[in-house]
Amino acid sequence: MEELCSAHNAAADKLQALEADNVKLWQKMADTEDRSRRNNVRFRGIAESILPDKLYSYITTMCTVLAPTVSANAWEIDRVHRLPKPPRLARDTPRDVIARFHYFKSKDTLLQAARATNNLPAPYEGIQLYADLSALTMARRRDFSTITKTLRNHKLNYRWGFPTKLLVWRNGKLYVLADPDQGLTVLKDWGLWDPQGSANPPGSPPPRLRPEWKMVGHQDAKPTQGTSS
């Protein structure tokens, strides 16, 4: 029994180490892909009536409306195109547009201006702007969903870091949450964690076994007494 427990615990430790190494590899891959996308902006809601040869002028004009103090020369776009439509997307929903800006500062300024504007003016109302991130990073951010929901509910400011982590400001101090488990620990320390309102709590490592057992004695069966005729 003790040998079985030792073998199980060794396998559990090895599994945990392999999972940690796997996460690091995925983070490296995601970071490399995100760096190649760092000058991209994803536009959602641009009507399909805006033809491909008109997208460049349409987006550069939108940029000057959102950030009028920036020079028009700063809105140089290397390339722009529509993405394929996902199967789940409704037929009348326009495809997203990806634009790669030549200058990272221009792209960053544009996203900041979009975040500060609740509703874009006509004819750009309803259009949303996002950073273009890899599928790996988006999945990793979803792992933090219960943490970010709690932070928003308590009006705590945060932003995303790279590789995927949360930077949270509380009482004038910056906290770095590198993974959902650490986020859960910090929220518990702050008294903000509500397990009933969290559908997807962070996972836990595989359980370990302890070599403890009880000896069960053998009880002899009592002989049965037959009846005489």
N, C-alpha and C positions, 0 to 999 in steps of 0.2 A: 504493500500500500504506500509506504514512504517513497519507494522508487517511482511509482506512478505519479505521486504528487510532485516530486522533483522534476520529472520529465515534463509534466504539464506546465509547471511554472517556468521552466526554461523555454518551452515553446511559446508561452504567453509573452515572456520578455523579448524573445526574438521577433515575434509578430509585431509587438509595439515598436521595436527599433526599426523594423522594415517599413512600417507605416509612416514613421517619422521621416525616414530617408525618402520615401516615395513622395511625401508632401513637399519636401525640399526640392526634389526634381521637378515636380509640377510647378512650383513657384518660380523656379529658374526659367522654365519654358514660357510661363505666362509673362514673366518680366521681359524676356526677350521679345515676345510678340507685341506686348504693349509698347515697348520702346519704338518698335517699327511703326506703330500707329499714333505716336504721341502728337503729331501735327494734324491728325484727322479730327473732323467734327461730323457727327451724324445728325442729319436734319430729318425730322419726322413730321409729315403732314404737308409736304410740298405737292401740290396737285399734279396729277399725271399730264394735265394739259400743258405744263411747262416742259417743252420738248428738250431732248439732250443738248442741242446746240444753244439753248437759251438758259441752261442752268447756271453757267458761269456768271453771266451778267445779272441774273436774278439774285444769286447769293451775294455777289459783291455789293449790289445795291442794298440788300438787306443789312449787310455789315455796316454800311455808312449810316443807315437809319438807327441801328442799335448803338453804335459808338461814333457819333458825329464828330467828336474831337480828334479822332485818329485820322491820319493822312490816308487818302484814297490809295496811295502807292503801297501802303502796308497790307492791303487785302489781296495780295498776289496769291493765286490758287494754282498749284501745280497740275492737279487733275480733279475731275468731279464726275461722278457717275451714280446711277441708281443700283441698289442691291437687288438680288433676286427676291421674289415674294415668298415668304414662308408659307407652307401648306395650310397652317392654321389661320392665316390672315384672311379677313373678309375680302370678297372680290372687289368691292368698291373702295377699299382702303388703299391709298397710294403707297408705293414702295418707298423705303427710306433712301435718302441720298447721302453719299459719303463725299466729303470735300477735303482734300489735303492742302493745307495752307503752307506757303513757302516759309513763313516765319512763325516759330512757336509762340512768340510773344503776342502776335496778332491773334492766333487761335485762342490763347489763354484770355486775352482781353475780351474777345467775343463771347466766350462762355460766361465770364464774370458779368458782362452786360446783360446777357440773357437771363441769368439767375436773378439779377436785380430788377428785372422787368416782369411783372405778373402777366400782362397780356401784351403781345406784340401789336403794333399799330397796323392798320390796313395798308397794303393787302396781304400782310403776313400773319394775321391773327390765326391762332390755332396751331402754328408751327412750333415744334419743340426742338431744342438743341441739346445734344448729349456728347460726352467724350466717347470716342470709339475705343472700346475695350475688348479684349479677347474673351472667348467663351469661358476659358478657365478662370479668368478674373471675375467674371460675372457670377459664375457658380460659387466661387469662394466668397464673394460678397453676400450671396444669398445665405451662406452658412451663418453670417452675422445678423440675420434678419431679426431674430428675437432681441438681440442686444441693441440694434439701432432703433427698433420700435420702442423699447424701454427708454432710451435716451431722448427720443422725440417726445414721448409722453411726459417726461420731466423737464422739457425745455432745455436740454443740455446740448451745447454746440459740439459738433464733431466734423471731421473730414477724413477722407481716405488717404492712406499712405501707400507706398510701394516698397517691397511686395505687399500684398493685401494685408492691411492692418488698420485699426481705427485710432485716430488721434482725437482725444476728448479733453475739453477744457472744463474744469470744475473748480470753483472758488479760486480762480486766478492761477491754477496749476494745470500743467499739461500731463495727461496720462496716455501711454501707448499700450493699446490692447492688441497683442500680436496674434491671438487666436480666440475662437469663441469660448474655450474653457477659461482662459484668463479673463475674458470679459465677464463671464458668469461670476467668477470669484470677486472681481472688483465691484460689480453691482451688488453682490451680497454684502460686501464690506460697507458699501454706502447705504444699505438698507433699501435698495430700489428694486430688488428682484422679486417678481411675483410669479411663482411657478404655475399658478392656476391660469394666468393670462398668457402663458408661453406654450405654444403648441409643439415647438421643436427645440427642446433643451439640448445643450451640447452633449456629445457622446461621452462614454467612459471607457477606460481601458478594459481588456479582458480580465475576468475575475481570476484570482489566485486561490489555490487550494491549500489547506493545512492538513498535515498528516495526523489527524485525530480520528479515532474510531472507538467504538465500544465493543467489548467482547460479549457475545451473546451465548449464554450457556445452553447446553442441550438438555432438554427435559425428556426423560424417558416416558414413553406412553404407558399408562397404567393398563395392566391386563384386564380384559373384560371377563366378567363372570358369566358363564353360560347358565342357562336354566335347566333344571332337571325335570325329566318327565315323570 
